[in-house]
């Protein structure tokens, strides 16, 4: 079975401490934040994935499949990104602007929780247009679930001042140990965006889709493959 990365009590307290320290930010204030720069994401995503693989060790030689190990690494990196001390909290009034419910619904995801706090990271700035990463995590209600599902979202968005120009769902994880869907992304030094979608259950993992994007000079996300 593939591992699931969740907050320990210490991790949750650490995350809440970050919220308290950083305060609420408007987009105008966020524009003054230093840009982290590229690359961004986990370079392990560049590896070649089979279309399907097993998540349990091969009984003949007790050898794990490399795709399963790589996805565990990508998942761990996404949660480290979420709790990074360089992220700043953004007030909940921006939730539906950054995570439109209909946009998430088309991706098969749950609406962002109204009470959630966003964690924001400024990635780049050029000609007055900023590229940000906004992350939010929430539990998904499920009465009879043995393992309560969770959802972690990472939305890239571009903005000029307080105006949001465009957005792109960069990474997410939705589900539990028993079954989940995942997306991981990587931005190289030149700003090229690679995205790959996966699904997994207790026995198997699947590569569902891969895409390539770029940010245009006007701040829109353009799909190139």
C-alpha positions as CSV (number, residue, x, y, z in Angstrom):
1,X,0.0,0.0,0.0
2,X,1.2,3.5,-0.7
3,X,2.0,5.7,2.3
4,X,-0.3,8.6,3.2
5,X,1.3,11.7,4.7
6,X,-0.8,13.5,7.3
7,X,-0.1,16.0,10.0
8,X,1.0,14.7,13.3
9,X,-0.1,16.7,16.4
10,X,3.2,18.5,16.4
11,X,2.9,19.3,12.7
12,X,-0.6,20.7,13.1
13,X,0.6,22.9,16.0
14,X,3.5,24.0,13.9
15,X,1.1,24.9,11.1
16,X,-1.2,26.9,13.4
17,X,1.8,28.7,14.8
18,X,2.7,29.8,11.3
19,X,-0.8,31.2,10.8
20,X,-0.6,33.2,14.0
21,X,2.8,34.6,13.2
22,X,2.2,35.6,9.6
23,X,-1.2,37.3,10.0
24,X,-3.7,38.0,7.2
25,X,-2.4,39.3,3.9
26,X,-4.1,41.1,1.1
27,X,-2.9,40.6,-2.5
28,X,-1.5,44.1,-2.5
29,X,0.6,43.3,0.6
30,X,1.5,39.9,-0.9
31,X,2.9,41.7,-4.0
32,X,5.6,43.1,-1.7
33,X,6.8,39.6,-0.6
34,X,10.1,38.4,-2.0
35,X,9.8,35.9,-4.9
36,X,11.2,32.4,-4.3
37,X,12.1,31.9,-7.9
38,X,12.2,28.7,-10.0
39,X,12.6,25.8,-10.1
40,X,9.6,24.9,-7.9
41,X,8.2,21.5,-7.1
42,X,9.9,18.1,-7.0
43,X,12.2,17.2,-9.9
44,X,11.3,13.5,-9.3
45,X,8.2,14.2,-11.4
46,X,10.5,14.2,-14.4
47,X,11.0,10.5,-14.1
48,X,9.3,8.2,-16.6
49,X,6.2,6.5,-15.2
50,X,4.5,3.3,-16.5
51,X,0.8,3.6,-17.2
52,X,0.1,1.1,-14.4
53,X,2.1,-0.5,-11.6
54,X,1.6,-2.5,-8.4
55,X,1.8,-0.8,-5.0
56,X,2.8,-3.9,-3.1
57,X,6.3,-5.5,-3.2
58,X,6.8,-8.2,-5.8
59,X,6.4,-11.5,-3.9
60,X,9.0,-13.2,-6.0
61,X,11.9,-10.9,-5.1
62,X,10.3,-8.6,-2.4
63,X,11.2,-5.6,-4.6
64,X,9.0,-2.5,-4.5
65,X,8.0,-0.9,-7.8
66,X,9.9,2.4,-8.4
67,X,6.7,4.3,-9.3
68,X,5.2,3.7,-5.9
69,X,8.3,4.9,-4.2
70,X,8.5,8.0,-6.4
71,X,4.9,8.9,-5.6
72,X,5.6,8.6,-1.9
73,X,8.4,11.0,-2.3
74,X,6.3,13.5,-4.3
75,X,3.5,13.3,-1.6
76,X,6.0,14.0,1.2
77,X,7.5,16.9,-0.8
78,X,4.0,18.4,-1.3
79,X,3.2,18.3,2.5
80,X,6.6,19.8,3.3
81,X,5.8,22.6,0.8
82,X,2.5,23.2,2.6
83,X,4.2,23.7,6.0
84,X,7.2,25.7,4.7
85,X,8.0,28.7,7.0
86,X,8.3,30.9,3.9
87,X,4.6,30.7,3.3
88,X,2.3,33.5,4.6
89,X,-1.3,33.2,5.6
90,X,-4.0,34.9,3.5
91,X,-7.4,35.8,4.8
92,X,-10.4,33.6,4.0
93,X,-12.1,36.3,2.0
94,X,-9.9,35.3,-1.0
95,X,-10.9,31.6,-0.9
96,X,-13.6,31.6,-3.6
97,X,-11.6,34.0,-5.8
98,X,-8.6,31.7,-5.8
99,X,-10.5,28.4,-5.6
100,X,-13.8,28.9,-7.6
101,X,-16.2,26.0,-6.6
102,X,-17.1,25.3,-10.3
103,X,-13.5,25.1,-11.3
104,X,-12.8,22.5,-8.5
105,X,-16.0,20.6,-9.4
106,X,-14.8,20.1,-13.0
107,X,-11.6,18.6,-11.5
108,X,-13.7,16.2,-9.3
109,X,-12.6,18.1,-6.1
110,X,-14.5,19.4,-3.1
111,X,-15.1,23.1,-2.6
112,X,-12.5,24.9,-0.5
113,X,-13.7,25.1,3.1
114,X,-15.0,28.5,4.1
115,X,-13.2,28.4,7.3
116,X,-9.9,27.5,5.8
117,X,-6.7,29.5,5.9
118,X,-4.6,29.8,2.8
119,X,-0.9,29.5,2.9
120,X,0.7,31.7,0.2
121,X,4.0,31.7,-1.5
122,X,5.2,34.2,-4.2
123,X,7.1,32.4,-6.9
124,X,8.1,35.0,-9.4
125,X,7.5,38.6,-10.6
126,X,8.0,40.1,-14.0
127,X,6.7,43.3,-15.5
128,X,4.3,43.8,-12.7
129,X,2.8,40.3,-12.9
130,X,3.3,38.0,-10.0
131,X,3.0,34.2,-9.9
132,X,1.8,32.7,-6.6
133,X,1.2,29.3,-5.1
134,X,-1.8,29.1,-2.7
135,X,-2.3,25.9,-0.6
136,X,-5.2,24.8,1.6
137,X,-5.9,21.5,3.4
138,X,-9.2,20.1,4.7
139,X,-10.9,17.0,5.9
140,X,-13.7,15.5,3.7
141,X,-16.8,14.5,5.6
142,X,-17.5,10.8,5.4
143,X,-19.6,9.0,8.1
144,X,-18.7,5.4,7.4
145,X,-15.1,5.8,6.2
146,X,-12.6,3.7,8.1
147,X,-9.9,6.1,7.0
148,X,-11.2,9.7,6.8
149,X,-10.4,11.3,3.5
150,X,-8.5,14.5,3.1
151,X,-7.9,17.1,0.4
152,X,-4.8,19.2,-0.1
153,X,-4.9,21.8,-2.9
154,X,-2.1,23.9,-4.5
155,X,-3.4,26.5,-6.9
156,X,-1.0,28.6,-9.0
157,X,-2.5,32.0,-9.8
158,X,-1.2,35.1,-11.5
159,X,-2.1,38.6,-10.3
160,X,-1.3,42.3,-11.0
161,X,-1.8,44.3,-7.9
162,X,-5.1,43.1,-6.4
163,X,-6.5,41.7,-9.7
164,X,-6.3,37.9,-10.3
165,X,-5.5,37.2,-13.9
166,X,-5.5,33.4,-14.2
167,X,-5.2,30.2,-12.2
168,X,-4.0,26.7,-12.7
169,X,-4.5,23.7,-10.4
170,X,-0.8,22.7,-9.8
171,X,-0.9,19.9,-7.3
172,X,-3.5,18.1,-5.2
173,X,-4.2,15.0,-3.2
174,X,-7.8,13.8,-2.5
175,X,-8.7,10.5,-0.7
176,X,-7.2,8.2,1.9
177,X,-4.9,5.2,2.1
178,X,-7.5,3.0,0.5
179,X,-8.1,5.1,-2.7
180,X,-7.0,8.5,-3.8
181,X,-6.3,10.8,-6.8
182,X,-3.2,12.9,-7.0
183,X,-1.7,15.6,-9.2
184,X,1.9,16.7,-9.0
185,X,3.7,19.6,-10.7
186,X,7.2,20.9,-11.4
187,X,8.4,24.2,-12.8
188,X,11.9,24.2,-14.3
189,X,14.4,27.1,-14.3
190,X,12.9,28.5,-17.5
191,X,9.3,28.5,-16.1
192,X,8.1,25.5,-18.0
193,X,5.3,23.8,-16.1
194,X,5.0,20.0,-16.1
195,X,1.9,18.3,-14.5
196,X,1.1,14.6,-14.1
197,X,-2.2,13.1,-12.8
198,X,-2.3,9.8,-10.9
199,X,-4.7,7.5,-9.1
200,X,-4.0,4.8,-6.6
201,X,-5.7,2.1,-4.5
202,X,-4.4,-0.5,-2.2
203,X,-3.0,-2.7,-5.0
204,X,-2.3,-0.6,-8.0
205,X,-1.2,2.9,-9.2
206,X,-2.0,4.6,-12.5
207,X,-0.6,7.4,-14.6
208,X,-3.8,9.2,-15.9
209,X,-2.5,12.2,-17.8
210,X,0.4,14.6,-18.3
211,X,0.4,18.2,-19.4
212,X,2.8,21.0,-20.1
213,X,2.1,24.7,-19.6
214,X,3.7,28.2,-19.7
215,X,2.8,31.6,-18.2
216,X,2.4,34.2,-21.0
217,X,3.6,37.8,-20.8
218,X,0.0,38.8,-20.1
219,X,-0.1,36.5,-17.0
220,X,-2.3,33.7,-18.5
221,X,-1.5,30.0,-18.3
222,X,-1.1,28.6,-21.8
223,X,-1.2,24.8,-22.4
224,X,1.5,23.8,-24.8
225,X,1.1,20.0,-24.7
